[in-house]
Amino acid sequence: MRDNSHTKTLTKSEMKKLFTDNQLEINVCDNITLPKKLDNWLDLTKTPEQAKVKIINFMKDEINGGKLTCFKPYIKENAIYFNHIWAVLIGTFTNSMLINQIKIFKAFL
């Protein structure tokens, strides 16, 4: 609704599977929580006004005990905030043949 460039967000489980399916050993798997002011977040992608109003109303409704949005919005400094949670995965190749191919490719650069 906010930004049509976001077609799908992978879950942490899907990201882990992507790593293991591509022979990457997961070295770090963590979350980063970033508090976001709703107005700033909506302005970041120039959210159309009609969508902006809907999103704000959904958040207000949840704050007042209504339907859950999964954003878990809250009021801070007289504004609507939510915690934007990012999954961070860092991995290394486990396939030595692939590592050697990368080393050879780098040698040609």
MMTF fields as JSON, N, C-alpha, C and O atoms, coordinates in Angstrom:
{
  "mmtfVersion": "1.0.0",
  "mmtfProducer": "UNKNOWN",
  "numBonds": 435,
  "numAtoms": 436,
  "numGroups": 109,
  "numChains": 1,
  "numModels": 1,
  "chainsPerModel": [1],
  "groupsPerChain": [109],
  "chainIdList": ["A"],
  "bondAtomList": [4, 2, 8, 6, 12, 10, 16, 14, 20, 18, 24, 22, 28, 26, 32, 30, 36, 34, 40, 38, 44, 42, 48, 46, 52, 50, 56, 54, 60, 58, 64, 62, 68, 66, 72, 70, 76, 74, 80, 78, 84, 82, 88, 86, 92, 90, 96, 94, 100, 98, 104, 102, 108, 106, 112, 110, 116, 114, 120, 118, 124, 122, 128, 126, 132, 130, 136, 134, 140, 138, 144, 142, 148, 146, 152, 150, 156, 154, 160, 158, 164, 162, 168, 166, 172, 170, 176, 174, 180, 178, 184, 182, 188, 186, 192, 190, 196, 194, 200, 198, 204, 202, 208, 206, 212, 210, 216, 214, 220, 218, 224, 222, 228, 226, 232, 230, 236, 234, 240, 238, 244, 242, 248, 246, 252, 250, 256, 254, 260, 258, 264, 262, 268, 266, 272, 270, 276, 274, 280, 278, 284, 282, 288, 286, 292, 290, 296, 294, 300, 298, 304, 302, 308, 306, 312, 310, 316, 314, 320, 318, 324, 322, 328, 326, 332, 330, 336, 334, 340, 338, 344, 342, 348, 346, 352, 350, 356, 354, 360, 358, 364, 362, 368, 366, 372, 370, 376, 374, 380, 378, 384, 382, 388, 386, 392, 390, 396, 394, 400, 398, 404, 402, 408, 406, 412, 410, 416, 414, 420, 418, 424, 422, 428, 426, 432, 430],
  "bondOrderList": [1, 1, 1, 1, 1, 1, 1, 1, 1, 1, 1, 1, 1, 1, 1, 1, 1, 1, 1, 1, 1, 1, 1, 1, 1, 1, 1, 1, 1, 1, 1, 1, 1, 1, 1, 1, 1, 1, 1, 1, 1, 1, 1, 1, 1, 1, 1, 1, 1, 1, 1, 1, 1, 1, 1, 1, 1, 1, 1, 1, 1, 1, 1, 1, 1, 1, 1, 1, 1, 1, 1, 1, 1, 1, 1, 1, 1, 1, 1, 1, 1, 1, 1, 1, 1, 1, 1, 1, 1, 1, 1, 1, 1, 1, 1, 1, 1, 1, 1, 1, 1, 1, 1, 1, 1, 1, 1, 1],
  "groupList": [{"groupName": "MET", "atomNameList": ["N", "CA", "C", "O"], "elementList": ["N", "C", "C", "O"], "formalChargeList": [0, 0, 0, 0], "bondAtomList": [1, 0, 2, 1, 3, 2], "bondOrderList": [1, 1, 2], "singleLetterCode": "M", "chemCompType": "L-PEPTIDE LINKING"}, {"groupName": "ARG", "atomNameList": ["N", "CA", "C", "O"], "elementList": ["N", "C", "C", "O"], "formalChargeList": [0, 0, 0, 0], "bondAtomList": [1, 0, 2, 1, 3, 2], "bondOrderList": [1, 1, 2], "singleLetterCode": "R", "chemCompType": "L-PEPTIDE LINKING"}, {"groupName": "ASP", "atomNameList": ["N", "CA", "C", "O"], "elementList": ["N", "C", "C", "O"], "formalChargeList": [0, 0, 0, 0], "bondAtomList": [1, 0, 2, 1, 3, 2], "bondOrderList": [1, 1, 2], "singleLetterCode": "D", "chemCompType": "L-PEPTIDE LINKING"}, {"groupName": "ASN", "atomNameList": ["N", "CA", "C", "O"], "elementList": ["N", "C", "C", "O"], "formalChargeList": [0, 0, 0, 0], "bondAtomList": [1, 0, 2, 1, 3, 2], "bondOrderList": [1, 1, 2], "singleLetterCode": "N", "chemCompType": "L-PEPTIDE LINKING"}, {"groupName": "SER", "atomNameList": ["N", "CA", "C", "O"], "elementList": ["N", "C", "C", "O"], "formalChargeList": [0, 0, 0, 0], "bondAtomList": [1, 0, 2, 1, 3, 2], "bondOrderList": [1, 1, 2], "singleLetterCode": "S", "chemCompType": "L-PEPTIDE LINKING"}, {"groupName": "HIS", "atomNameList": ["N", "CA", "C", "O"], "elementList": ["N", "C", "C", "O"], "formalChargeList": [0, 0, 0, 0], "bondAtomList": [1, 0, 2, 1, 3, 2], "bondOrderList": [1, 1, 2], "singleLetterCode": "H", "chemCompType": "L-PEPTIDE LINKING"}, {"groupName": "THR", "atomNameList": ["N", "CA", "C", "O"], "elementList": ["N", "C", "C", "O"], "formalChargeList": [0, 0, 0, 0], "bondAtomList": [1, 0, 2, 1, 3, 2], "bondOrderList": [1, 1, 2], "singleLetterCode": "T", "chemCompType": "L-PEPTIDE LINKING"}, {"groupName": "LYS", "atomNameList": ["N", "CA", "C", "O"], "elementList": ["N", "C", "C", "O"], "formalChargeList": [0, 0, 0, 0], "bondAtomList": [1, 0, 2, 1, 3, 2], "bondOrderList": [1, 1, 2], "singleLetterCode": "K", "chemCompType": "L-PEPTIDE LINKING"}, {"groupName": "LEU", "atomNameList": ["N", "CA", "C", "O"], "elementList": ["N", "C", "C", "O"], "formalChargeList": [0, 0, 0, 0], "bondAtomList": [1, 0, 2, 1, 3, 2], "bondOrderList": [1, 1, 2], "singleLetterCode": "L", "chemCompType": "L-PEPTIDE LINKING"}, {"groupName": "GLU", "atomNameList": ["N", "CA", "C", "O"], "elementList": ["N", "C", "C", "O"], "formalChargeList": [0, 0, 0, 0], "bondAtomList": [1, 0, 2, 1, 3, 2], "bondOrderList": [1, 1, 2], "singleLetterCode": "E", "chemCompType": "L-PEPTIDE LINKING"}, {"groupName": "PHE", "atomNameList": ["N", "CA", "C", "O"], "elementList": ["N", "C", "C", "O"], "formalChargeList": [0, 0, 0, 0], "bondAtomList": [1, 0, 2, 1, 3, 2], "bondOrderList": [1, 1, 2], "singleLetterCode": "F", "chemCompType": "L-PEPTIDE LINKING"}, {"groupName": "GLN", "atomNameList": ["N", "CA", "C", "O"], "elementList": ["N", "C", "C", "O"], "formalChargeList": [0, 0, 0, 0], "bondAtomList": [1, 0, 2, 1, 3, 2], "bondOrderList": [1, 1, 2], "singleLetterCode": "Q", "chemCompType": "L-PEPTIDE LINKING"}, {"groupName": "ILE", "atomNameList": ["N", "CA", "C", "O"], "elementList": ["N", "C", "C", "O"], "formalChargeList": [0, 0, 0, 0], "bondAtomList": [1, 0, 2, 1, 3, 2], "bondOrderList": [1, 1, 2], "singleLetterCode": "I", "chemCompType": "L-PEPTIDE LINKING"}, {"groupName": "VAL", "atomNameList": ["N", "CA", "C", "O"], "elementList": ["N", "C", "C", "O"], "formalChargeList": [0, 0, 0, 0], "bondAtomList": [1, 0, 2, 1, 3, 2], "bondOrderList": [1, 1, 2], "singleLetterCode": "V", "chemCompType": "L-PEPTIDE LINKING"}, {"groupName": "CYS", "atomNameList": ["N", "CA", "C", "O"], "elementList": ["N", "C", "C", "O"], "formalChargeList": [0, 0, 0, 0], "bondAtomList": [1, 0, 2, 1, 3, 2], "bondOrderList": [1, 1, 2], "singleLetterCode": "C", "chemCompType": "L-PEPTIDE LINKING"}, {"groupName": "PRO", "atomNameList": ["N", "CA", "C", "O"], "elementList": ["N", "C", "C", "O"], "formalChargeList": [0, 0, 0, 0], "bondAtomList": [1, 0, 2, 1, 3, 2], "bondOrderList": [1, 1, 2], "singleLetterCode": "P", "chemCompType": "L-PEPTIDE LINKING"}, {"groupName": "TRP", "atomNameList": ["N", "CA", "C", "O"], "elementList": ["N", "C", "C", "O"], "formalChargeList": [0, 0, 0, 0], "bondAtomList": [1, 0, 2, 1, 3, 2], "bondOrderList": [1, 1, 2], "singleLetterCode": "W", "chemCompType": "L-PEPTIDE LINKING"}, {"groupName": "ALA", "atomNameList": ["N", "CA", "C", "O"], "elementList": ["N", "C", "C", "O"], "formalChargeList": [0, 0, 0, 0], "bondAtomList": [1, 0, 2, 1, 3, 2], "bondOrderList": [1, 1, 2], "singleLetterCode": "A", "chemCompType": "L-PEPTIDE LINKING"}, {"groupName": "GLY", "atomNameList": ["N", "CA", "C", "O"], "elementList": ["N", "C", "C", "O"], "formalChargeList": [0, 0, 0, 0], "bondAtomList": [1, 0, 2, 1, 3, 2], "bondOrderList": [1, 1, 2], "singleLetterCode": "G", "chemCompType": "PEPTIDE LINKING"}, {"groupName": "TYR", "atomNameList": ["N", "CA", "C", "O"], "elementList": ["N", "C", "C", "O"], "formalChargeList": [0, 0, 0, 0], "bondAtomList": [1, 0, 2, 1, 3, 2], "bondOrderList": [1, 1, 2], "singleLetterCode": "Y", "chemCompType": "L-PEPTIDE LINKING"}],
  "groupTypeList": [0, 1, 2, 3, 4, 5, 6, 7, 6, 8, 6, 7, 4, 9, 0, 7, 7, 8, 10, 6, 2, 3, 11, 8, 9, 12, 3, 13, 14, 2, 3, 12, 6, 8, 15, 7, 7, 8, 2, 3, 16, 8, 2, 8, 6, 7, 6, 15, 9, 11, 17, 7, 13, 7, 12, 12, 3, 10, 0, 7, 2, 9, 12, 3, 18, 18, 7, 8, 6, 14, 10, 7, 15, 19, 12, 7, 9, 3, 17, 12, 19, 10, 3, 5, 12, 16, 17, 13, 8, 12, 18, 6, 10, 6, 3, 4, 0, 8, 12, 3, 11, 12, 7, 12, 10, 7, 17, 10, 8],
  "groupIdList": [1, 2, 3, 4, 5, 6, 7, 8, 9, 10, 11, 12, 13, 14, 15, 16, 17, 18, 19, 20, 21, 22, 23, 24, 25, 26, 27, 28, 29, 30, 31, 32, 33, 34, 35, 36, 37, 38, 39, 40, 41, 42, 43, 44, 45, 46, 47, 48, 49, 50, 51, 52, 53, 54, 55, 56, 57, 58, 59, 60, 61, 62, 63, 64, 65, 66, 67, 68, 69, 70, 71, 72, 73, 74, 75, 76, 77, 78, 79, 80, 81, 82, 83, 84, 85, 86, 87, 88, 89, 90, 91, 92, 93, 94, 95, 96, 97, 98, 99, 100, 101, 102, 103, 104, 105, 106, 107, 108, 109],
  "secStructList": [7, 7, 7, 6, 6, 7, 7, 7, 7, 7, 7, 2, 2, 2, 2, 2, 2, 2, 2, 2, 2, 6, 6, 3, 3, 3, 3, 3, 3, 3, 3, 3, 3, 3, 3, 3, 3, 2, 2, 2, 2, 2, 2, 2, 6, 6, 7, 7, 2, 2, 2, 2, 2, 2, 2, 2, 2, 2, 2, 2, 2, 2, 2, 6, 6, 7, 1, 7, 7, 1, 1, 7, 7, 3, 3, 3, 6, 6, 3, 3, 3, 3, 3, 3, 3, 3, 3, 3, 3, 3, 3, 3, 3, 7, 7, 2, 2, 2, 2, 2, 2, 2, 2, 2, 2, 2, 2, 2, 7],
  "xCoordList": [0.837, 0.0, 0.885, 0.596, 1.968, 2.812, 3.728, 3.878, 4.329, 5.362, 5.292, 5.613, 4.877, 4.667, 5.96, 5.908, 7.128, 8.376, 8.621, 9.46, 7.896, 8.025, 7.017, 5.862, 7.461, 6.527, 6.475, 5.436, 7.59, 7.637, 8.788, 9.887, 8.527, 9.576, 9.806, 8.873, 11.035, 11.345, 11.309, 11.745, 10.789, 10.85, 12.273, 13.067, 12.584, 13.922, 14.154, 15.257, 13.132, 13.257, 13.548, 14.367, 12.879, 13.119, 14.527, 15.17, 15.009, 16.368, 17.392, 18.371, 17.163, 18.071, 18.115, 19.185, 16.945, 16.873, 17.621, 18.311, 17.492, 18.204, 19.716, 20.429, 20.19, 21.622, 22.037, 22.988, 21.32, 21.727, 21.558, 22.369, 20.524, 20.335, 21.464, 21.713, 22.145, 23.239, 24.606, 25.57, 24.656, 25.894, 26.632, 27.852, 25.854, 26.429, 26.199, 25.077, 27.27, 27.148, 26.774, 27.415, 25.755, 25.299, 26.202, 26.261, 26.908, 27.796, 27.095, 27.375, 26.191, 25.453, 23.994, 23.689, 23.111, 21.675, 21.075, 20.946, 20.717, 20.281, 19.195, 18.909, 18.599, 17.61, 18.148, 18.871, 17.789, 18.063, 16.709, 15.917, 16.442, 15.18, 15.426, 16.235, 14.709, 14.851, 13.51, 12.586, 13.38, 12.14, 11.931, 12.858, 10.732, 10.417, 9.204, 8.195, 9.318, 8.17, 7.342, 7.857, 6.082, 5.235, 5.23, 5.391, 5.049, 5.005, 6.279, 6.219, 7.425, 8.7, 8.83, 9.305, 8.402, 8.477, 7.594, 7.987, 6.412, 5.503, 6.035, 5.908, 6.624, 7.177, 8.396, 8.68, 9.115, 10.345, 10.125, 10.975, 8.996, 8.707, 7.589, 6.997, 7.322, 6.276, 4.967, 4.379, 4.539, 3.308, 2.138, 1.949, 1.349, 0.185, -0.733, -0.902, -1.314, -2.113, -3.221, -3.442, -3.914, -5.017, -4.5, -5.124, -3.375, -2.789, -2.278, -2.414, -1.684, -1.163, -2.277, -2.094, -3.405, -4.546, -5.016, -5.311, -5.086, -5.522, -4.558, -4.981, -3.262, -2.256, -2.325, -2.307, -2.403, -2.489, -3.731, -3.666, -4.855, -6.093, -5.978, -6.477, -5.324, -5.104, -4.273, -4.575, -3.221, -2.34, -3.096, -2.988, -3.853, -4.636, -5.633, -5.828, -6.258, -7.228, -6.563, -7.117, -5.385, -4.69, -4.317, -4.492, -3.805, -3.438, -4.638, -4.495, -5.82, -7.046, -7.717, -8.878, -6.97, -7.49, -8.173, -8.78, -8.091, -8.737, -7.899, -7.027, -8.189, -7.556, -6.03, -5.526, -5.313, -3.848, -3.299, -3.804, -2.269, -1.616, -0.299, 0.277, 0.183, 1.503, 2.637, 3.797, 2.331, 3.35, 3.532, 4.552, 2.562, 2.589, 2.896, 3.856, 2.079, 2.335, 2.148, 1.442, 2.804, 2.689, 2.85, 3.35, 2.423, 2.531, 3.792, 4.052, 4.566, 5.769, 5.886, 5.789, 6.09, 6.234, 5.07, 5.272, 3.853, 2.617, 2.584, 1.911, 3.306, 3.309, 3.207, 3.488, 2.799, 2.723, 4.096, 4.707, 4.564, 5.821, 5.556, 4.51, 6.513, 6.522, 7.982, 8.854, 8.239, 9.605, 9.781, 9.115, 10.683, 11.015, 12.094, 13.183, 11.804, 12.739, 13.353, 12.649, 14.674, 15.421, 16.114, 16.69, 16.059, 16.851, 18.19, 18.241, 19.262, 20.601, 21.229, 21.38, 21.589, 22.275, 23.591, 23.639, 24.643, 25.969, 26.451, 26.37, 26.955, 27.396, 28.677, 29.138, 29.242, 30.443, 30.162, 29.354, 30.852, 30.699, 31.209, 32.237, 30.497, 30.948, 31.458, 32.071, 31.223, 31.634, 33.023, 33.17, 34.044, 35.423, 35.631, 36.438, 34.922, 35.053, 34.58, 35.217, 33.466, 32.936, 33.896, 34.103, 34.481, 35.448, 36.638, 37.107, 37.127, 38.254, 37.884, 38.706, 36.659, 36.208, 36.194, 36.573, 35.766, 35.74, 37.16, 37.42, 38.079, 39.477, 40.071, 40.796, 39.775, 40.262, 39.689, 40.408, 38.377, 37.723, 38.377, 38.648, 38.633, 39.263, 40.654, 41.087, 41.363, 42.711, 42.695, 43.676, 41.596, 41.487, 41.096, 41.238, 40.615, 40.18, 41.317, 41.101],
  "yCoordList": [-1.186, 0.0, 1.255, 2.225, 1.225, 2.404, 2.597, 3.711, 1.528, 1.634, 0.388, -0.706, 0.54, -0.639, -1.297, -2.296, -0.759, -1.442, -2.606, -3.465, -2.64, -3.736, -4.816, -4.781, -5.767, -6.798, -7.969, -8.617, -8.253, -9.369, -9.126, -8.749, -9.34, -9.288, -10.707, -11.37, -11.176, -12.521, -12.587, -11.662, -13.682, -13.92, -14.338, -14.674, -14.316, -14.743, -16.206, -16.565, -17.04, -18.455, -18.582, -19.406, -17.766, -17.794, -17.309, -17.834, -16.305, -15.815, -16.891, -17.093, -17.58, -18.657, -19.752, -20.258, -20.11, -21.139, -20.695, -21.499, -19.434, -18.886, -19.044, -19.408, -18.769, -18.927, -20.389, -20.711, -21.276, -22.679, -23.326, -24.169, -22.947, -23.479, -23.07, -23.73, -21.982, -21.48, -21.69, -20.978, -22.68, -23.14, -22.027, -21.891, -21.24, -20.213, -20.635, -20.946, -20.64, -20.914, -19.61, -18.582, -19.652, -18.444, -18.198, -19.005, -17.061, -16.679, -15.762, -15.807, -14.936, -14.002, -14.036, -13.976, -14.133, -14.058, -13.273, -13.785, -12.034, -11.159, -10.217, -10.153, -9.491, -8.46, -7.104, -6.979, -6.098, -4.716, -4.024, -4.088, -3.367, -2.659, -1.167, -0.595, -0.547, 0.885, 1.575, 1.354, 2.414, 3.169, 4.116, 4.819, 4.135, 4.993, 5.856, 5.376, 7.122, 8.024, 7.794, 7.897, 7.488, 7.091, 8.138, 7.786, 9.42, 10.461, 10.49, 10.601, 10.39, 10.403, 9.184, 9.284, 8.034, 6.793, 6.866, 6.406, 7.441, 7.576, 8.587, 8.387, 9.66, 10.684, 10.192, 10.681, 9.229, 8.719, 8.259, 8.48, 7.624, 7.116, 7.892, 7.435, 9.073, 9.903, 9.113, 9.041, 8.529, 7.74, 8.604, 9.71, 8.107, 8.876, 9.22, 8.419, 10.39, 10.913, 9.951, 9.75, 9.361, 8.449, 7.238, 6.829, 6.672, 5.529, 5.957, 5.227, 7.159, 7.689, 7.793, 7.389, 8.33, 8.482, 7.113, 6.945, 6.134, 4.782, 4.18, 3.623, 4.297, 3.712, 4.372, 3.685, 5.687, 6.408, 5.965, 5.756, 5.824, 5.384, 3.955, 3.658, 3.065, 1.696, 1.706, 0.989, 2.531, 2.609, 3.186, 2.665, 4.253, 4.844, 3.837, 3.743, 3.092, 2.087, 1.039, 0.656, 0.58, -0.414, 0.162, -0.5, 1.389, 2.043, 2.109, 1.993, 2.297, 2.412, 1.061, 1.005, -0.029, -1.354, -2.065, -3.117, -1.515, -2.13, -3.229, -3.826, -3.47, -4.537, -4.355, -3.245, -5.479, -5.446, -5.258, -5.84, -4.444, -4.197, -4.948, -4.999, -5.527, -6.165, -5.146, -5.539, -3.866, -2.833, -2.492, -1.919, -2.835, -2.517, -1.034, -0.699, -0.15, 1.285, 1.771, 1.159, 2.884, 3.5, 5.011, 5.506, 5.719, 7.182, 7.579, 7.098, 8.468, 9.017, 10.463, 10.742, 11.362, 12.789, 13.283, 14.032, 12.854, 13.244, 12.83, 13.465, 11.775, 11.278, 9.75, 9.117, 9.178, 7.722, 7.194, 7.671, 6.206, 5.52, 4.031, 3.538, 3.319, 1.854, 1.429, 2.219, 0.197, -0.328, -1.106, -2.115, -0.626, -1.284, -2.307, -1.942, -3.566, -4.623, -5.227, -5.707, -5.191, -5.753, -7.019, -7.066, -8.036, -9.245, -9.049, -8.609, -9.384, -9.26, -10.647, -11.281, -11.103, -12.383, -12.154, -11.471, -12.726, -12.659, -14.088, -14.867, -14.427, -15.801, -15.9, -14.933, -17.092, -17.389, -18.618, -19.475, -18.683, -19.839, -21.088, -21.05, -22.196, -23.468, -24.38, -25.408, -24.033, -24.839, -24.384, -23.301, -25.212, -24.822, -24.656, -23.824, -25.429, -25.286, -23.905, -23.26, -23.455, -22.135, -21.043, -20.053, -21.228, -20.251, -20.152, -19.052, -21.287, -21.275, -20.585, -19.869, -20.788, -20.118, -18.609, -17.863, -18.155, -16.721, -16.178, -15.092, -16.908, -16.474, -16.355, -15.401, -17.31, -17.257, -16.057, -15.354, -15.806, -14.655, -13.36, -12.474, -13.239, -12.037, -11.842, -10.708, -12.949, -12.842, -12.231, -11.609, -12.394, -11.837, -10.362, -9.688, -9.861, -8.455, -7.496, -6.286],
  "zCoordList": [0.0, 0.0, 0.0, -0.701, 0.795, 0.946, -0.256, -0.758, -0.706, -1.74, -2.606, -2.143, -3.853, -4.695, -5.162, -5.88, -4.771, -5.102, -4.144, -4.415, -3.028, -2.067, -2.455, -2.031, -3.258, -3.7, -2.735, -2.607, -2.047, -1.097, -0.138, -0.545, 1.111, 2.119, 2.596, 3.049, 2.5, 2.953, 4.471, 5.156, 4.983, 6.42, 6.775, 5.897, 8.055, 8.475, 8.072, 7.66, 8.186, 7.789, 6.294, 5.886, 5.478, 4.033, 3.705, 2.797, 4.443, 4.22, 4.587, 3.868, 5.706, 6.113, 5.052, 4.713, 4.532, 3.489, 2.236, 1.609, 1.87, 0.715, 0.9, -0.035, 2.099, 2.396, 2.271, 1.558, 2.968, 2.972, 1.596, 1.211, 0.856, -0.499, -1.436, -2.445, -1.1, -1.939, -1.291, -1.575, -0.423, 0.212, 0.959, 0.869, 1.696, 2.563, 4.012, 4.41, 4.785, 6.208, 6.9, 6.684, 7.719, 8.415, 9.618, 10.546, 9.585, 10.681, 11.671, 12.869, 11.178, 12.017, 11.578, 10.387, 12.542, 12.277, 13.44, 14.552, 13.167, 14.241, 13.745, 12.55, 14.675, 14.353, 14.762, 15.751, 13.995, 14.359, 14.444, 13.504, 15.565, 15.755, 15.644, 16.375, 14.71, 14.466, 14.669, 13.887, 15.713, 15.887, 14.703, 14.3, 14.154, 13.008, 13.316, 13.833, 12.994, 13.079, 11.821, 10.708, 11.993, 10.865, 9.751, 8.582, 10.092, 9.059, 8.22, 6.995, 8.877, 8.147, 7.241, 6.11, 7.752, 6.989, 5.743, 4.67, 5.887, 4.746, 3.734, 2.526, 4.224, 3.331, 2.559, 1.465, 3.126, 2.516, 1.08, 0.217, 0.826, -0.524, -1.213, -2.191, -0.675, -1.287, -1.435, -2.514, -0.323, -0.308, -0.766, -0.259, -1.727, -2.173, -1.003, -0.084, -1.04, 0.075, 0.498, 1.692, -0.461, -0.14, 0.652, 1.631, 0.236, 0.941, 2.309, 3.29, 2.365, 3.617, 4.677, 5.825, 4.278, 5.196, 5.687, 6.871, 4.78, 5.166, 6.186, 7.2, 5.908, 6.803, 8.181, 9.203, 8.207, 9.479, 10.252, 11.463, 9.561, 10.223, 10.752, 11.838, 9.995, 10.47, 11.755, 12.709, 11.764, 12.942, 14.147, 15.257, 13.925, 15.014, 15.567, 16.778, 14.673, 15.095, 15.989, 17.019, 15.597, 16.415, 17.781, 18.804, 17.801, 19.062, 20.0, 21.217, 19.423, 20.227, 20.49, 20.894, 20.256, 20.578, 19.438, 19.643, 18.233, 17.07, 16.433, 17.064, 15.178, 14.411, 14.367, 14.204, 14.518, 14.508, 13.099, 12.138, 12.991, 11.701, 11.571, 10.484, 12.655, 12.755, 12.9, 13.031, 12.878, 13.074, 14.549, 14.931, 15.372, 16.802, 17.039, 17.734, 16.461, 16.599, 18.039, 18.841, 18.333, 19.662, 19.519, 18.509, 20.535, 20.533, 21.293, 22.396, 20.675, 21.295, 20.825, 19.63, 21.749, 21.417, 20.547, 19.592, 20.891, 20.19, 18.718, 17.906, 18.379, 17.001, 17.038, 18.055, 15.904, 15.797, 15.393, 14.436, 16.138, 15.862, 15.743, 16.164, 15.166, 15.183, 15.129, 14.769, 15.483, 15.415, 14.127, 13.896, 13.296, 12.038, 12.363, 12.806, 12.148, 12.519, 11.262, 10.374, 11.207, 10.082, 10.538, 11.625, 9.712, 9.955, 9.243, 8.095, 9.945, 9.38, 9.373, 10.417, 8.183, 8.054, 7.328, 6.306, 7.862, 7.242, 7.121, 8.071, 5.941, 5.729, 4.939, 4.332, 4.959, 4.172, 3.323, 3.683, 2.182, 1.304, 1.999, 2.675, 1.836, 2.376, 1.267, 1.555, 0.027, -1.114, -1.558, -2.123, -1.305, -1.628, -3.126, -3.541, -3.952, -5.405, -5.84, -6.672, -5.278, -5.596, -5.133, -5.835, -3.948, -3.435, -4.382, -4.676, -4.859, -5.802, -7.106, -7.678, -7.588, -8.809, -8.611, -9.514, -7.451, -7.161, -7.112, -7.63, -6.5, -6.437, -7.831, -8.114, -8.704, -10.086, -10.798, -11.507, -10.617, -11.256, -10.779, -11.589, -9.479, -8.944, -9.536, -9.744, -9.81, -10.363, -11.747, -12.156, -12.485, -13.832, -13.831, -14.852, -12.722, -12.662, -12.556, -12.497]
}
